[in-house]
Amino acid sequence: MNKDQREGIKEELKGYVNKGIGSITGNEGRKAKGEAQITTGDNRKELGDQTENIEKGKVDPGNPSNL
């Protein structure tokens, strides 16, 4: 697991926490921040997955069937 994958997962987890707290407390700003963090984390994790596939010499690093 490379740095982008770890950081992406961390960002996603922070997003789920913020979204949950925002939903429970009715704080729409925190809920929106959580949703943005989830998206950002997922994108960074995907970048890490593709980087790892490139390092492994995959023909099409963006294709999930290469795993």
One Martini backbone bead per residue (centre of mass of N, CA, C, O) as a GRO file, in nm:
protein
   67
    1MET     BB    1   0.095   0.038   0.025
    2ASN     BB    2   0.066   0.357  -0.049
    3LYS     BB    3   0.038   0.683   0.031
    4ASP     BB    4  -0.222   0.747  -0.130
    5GLN     BB    5  -0.391   0.523  -0.011
    6ARG     BB    6  -0.373   0.601   0.287
    7GLU     BB    7  -0.472   0.898   0.260
    8GLY     BB    8  -0.744   0.828   0.130
    9ILE     BB    9  -0.861   0.663   0.362
   10LYS     BB   10  -0.839   0.881   0.577
   11GLU     BB   11  -1.021   1.090   0.433
   12GLU     BB   12  -1.272   0.916   0.422
   13LEU     BB   13  -1.310   0.874   0.726
   14LYS     BB   14  -1.342   1.172   0.795
   15GLY     BB   15  -1.592   1.207   0.617
   16TYR     BB   16  -1.781   1.008   0.763
   17VAL     BB   17  -1.773   1.153   1.030
   18ASN     BB   18  -1.871   1.435   0.940
   19LYS     BB   19  -2.136   1.340   0.811
   20GLY     BB   20  -2.256   1.210   1.065
   21ILE     BB   21  -2.247   1.458   1.250
   22GLY     BB   22  -2.408   1.643   1.061
   23SER     BB   23  -2.668   1.470   1.065
   24ILE     BB   24  -2.720   1.465   1.372
   25THR     BB   25  -2.694   1.796   1.415
   26GLY     BB   26  -2.773   1.960   1.137
   27ASN     BB   27  -2.494   2.022   0.989
   28GLU     BB   28  -2.449   2.105   0.664
   29GLY     BB   29  -2.149   2.186   0.645
   30ARG     BB   30  -2.029   1.922   0.762
   31LYS     BB   31  -2.163   1.733   0.562
   32ALA     BB   32  -2.030   1.855   0.307
   33LYS     BB   33  -1.739   1.813   0.397
   34GLY     BB   34  -1.759   1.504   0.412
   35GLU     BB   35  -1.829   1.454   0.113
   36ALA     BB   36  -1.567   1.581   0.004
   37GLN     BB   37  -1.371   1.388   0.153
   38ILE     BB   38  -1.467   1.130   0.022
   39THR     BB   39  -1.397   1.208  -0.268
   40THR     BB   40  -1.099   1.276  -0.225
   41GLY     BB   41  -1.015   1.000  -0.109
   42ASP     BB   42  -1.100   0.828  -0.350
   43ASN     BB   43  -0.916   0.964  -0.558
   44ARG     BB   44  -0.645   0.905  -0.411
   45LYS     BB   45  -0.674   0.601  -0.402
   46GLU     BB   46  -0.686   0.565  -0.709
   47LEU     BB   47  -0.409   0.679  -0.764
   48GLY     BB   48  -0.259   0.462  -0.600
   49ASP     BB   49  -0.356   0.221  -0.765
   50GLN     BB   50  -0.233   0.313  -1.036
   51THR     BB   51   0.058   0.337  -0.942
   52GLU     BB   52   0.088   0.042  -0.861
   53ASN     BB   53   0.027  -0.076  -1.143
   54ILE     BB   54   0.266   0.056  -1.283
   55GLU     BB   55   0.488  -0.077  -1.103
   56LYS     BB   56   0.382  -0.374  -1.202
   57GLY     BB   57   0.324  -0.348  -1.526
   58LYS     BB   58   0.064  -0.268  -1.632
   59VAL     BB   59  -0.107  -0.202  -1.916
   60ASP     BB   60  -0.388  -0.099  -1.757
   61PRO     BB   61  -0.401   0.081  -1.468
   62GLY     BB   62  -0.729   0.163  -1.476
   63ASN     BB   63  -0.796  -0.143  -1.469
   64PRO     BB   64  -0.952  -0.351  -1.238
   65SER     BB   65  -0.877  -0.637  -1.380
   66ASN     BB   66  -0.557  -0.618  -1.294
   67LEU     BB   67  -0.570  -0.736  -0.995
   0.00000   0.00000   0.00000
